[in-house]
């Protein structure tokens, strides 16, 4: 989960759907919605649809559910060897990586 810290969608919280590391962009659910005019196909009806477009990662911050805001994160290893992300503000573990 991330929070948008700059731009037209400032303050919105969403889940990261896709990341483009080389371009430095990410697609976030419900953020930076653009309208696309789609031609009808045998599988879908046409019309104007809204879909999320990539947003630059400098405009995003990791969301801490305990602090209820965007925070800086740190990384550390636990005793059992798992790598975790933690909130630098409150110390809450945000994500477990193996």
C-alpha positions as CSV (number, residue, x, y, z in Angstrom):
1,X,0.0,0.0,0.0
2,X,1.2,3.5,-0.9
3,X,0.0,7.1,-0.4
4,X,0.3,9.8,-3.1
5,X,2.3,12.7,-1.8
6,X,2.2,15.0,-4.8
7,X,0.1,15.7,-7.9
8,X,-3.6,15.8,-8.6
9,X,-4.4,12.7,-6.5
10,X,-2.5,13.9,-3.4
11,X,-3.6,12.1,-0.3
12,X,-5.1,9.0,-2.0
13,X,-4.1,5.6,-0.8
14,X,-4.0,2.5,-3.1
15,X,-2.4,-0.8,-3.8
16,X,0.5,-1.1,-6.2
17,X,-0.6,-3.2,-9.2
18,X,2.5,-3.0,-11.4
19,X,6.0,-1.5,-11.2
20,X,8.2,-0.3,-14.1
21,X,11.7,-0.1,-12.5
22,X,13.5,1.2,-15.6
23,X,11.1,4.0,-16.1
24,X,10.8,4.7,-12.3
25,X,7.0,4.5,-12.5
26,X,4.2,2.4,-10.8
27,X,0.6,1.7,-11.5
28,X,-1.5,2.3,-8.3
29,X,-5.1,1.2,-8.0
30,X,-7.6,4.1,-8.2
31,X,-4.8,6.8,-8.7
32,X,-4.0,8.8,-11.9
33,X,-7.1,7.6,-13.8
34,X,-7.2,8.3,-17.5
35,X,-10.0,7.9,-20.0
36,X,-9.5,5.7,-23.0
37,X,-11.8,5.4,-26.0
38,X,-12.0,1.7,-26.8
39,X,-13.3,0.2,-30.0
40,X,-15.7,-2.7,-29.6
41,X,-14.2,-6.2,-30.0
42,X,-15.9,-9.6,-30.0
43,X,-14.9,-10.0,-26.4
44,X,-15.8,-6.6,-25.0
45,X,-18.1,-3.7,-25.7
46,X,-16.6,-0.4,-26.7
47,X,-16.9,2.9,-25.1
48,X,-15.0,5.3,-22.8
49,X,-13.3,3.4,-20.0
50,X,-11.2,4.7,-17.1
51,X,-8.0,2.9,-16.2
52,X,-5.1,3.8,-14.0
53,X,-1.9,5.2,-15.7
54,X,1.6,4.9,-14.3
55,X,2.7,7.5,-11.8
56,X,6.3,8.4,-10.9
57,X,7.6,6.7,-7.8
58,X,8.9,10.0,-6.4
59,X,5.3,11.0,-5.8
60,X,4.6,7.8,-3.7
61,X,5.3,6.9,-0.1
62,X,4.8,3.6,1.7
63,X,1.7,3.7,3.9
64,X,1.8,2.6,7.5
65,X,-1.5,1.3,8.8
66,X,-0.6,2.1,12.5
67,X,0.5,5.7,11.8
68,X,-2.2,6.1,9.2
69,X,0.2,8.1,6.9
70,X,3.0,7.8,4.5
71,X,6.3,7.0,6.2
72,X,10.0,6.3,5.6
73,X,10.9,2.7,5.9
74,X,13.9,0.8,7.1
75,X,15.0,-2.8,6.5
76,X,16.3,-5.4,9.0
77,X,16.7,-9.1,9.6
78,X,14.8,-10.8,12.4
79,X,16.2,-13.6,14.6
80,X,14.9,-16.3,12.4
81,X,16.6,-14.8,9.3
82,X,13.5,-13.2,7.6
83,X,14.0,-9.8,6.0
84,X,11.3,-7.2,7.0
85,X,10.4,-3.6,6.3
86,X,9.6,-1.5,9.3
87,X,8.1,2.0,9.9
88,X,10.9,4.4,11.1
89,X,8.3,6.4,13.0
90,X,6.6,3.8,15.1
91,X,8.7,0.6,14.5
92,X,5.7,-1.4,13.2
93,X,6.6,-4.2,10.7
94,X,5.0,-3.3,7.4
95,X,6.0,-6.2,5.2
96,X,7.7,-9.5,5.5
97,X,10.2,-10.6,2.8
98,X,11.6,-14.1,2.5
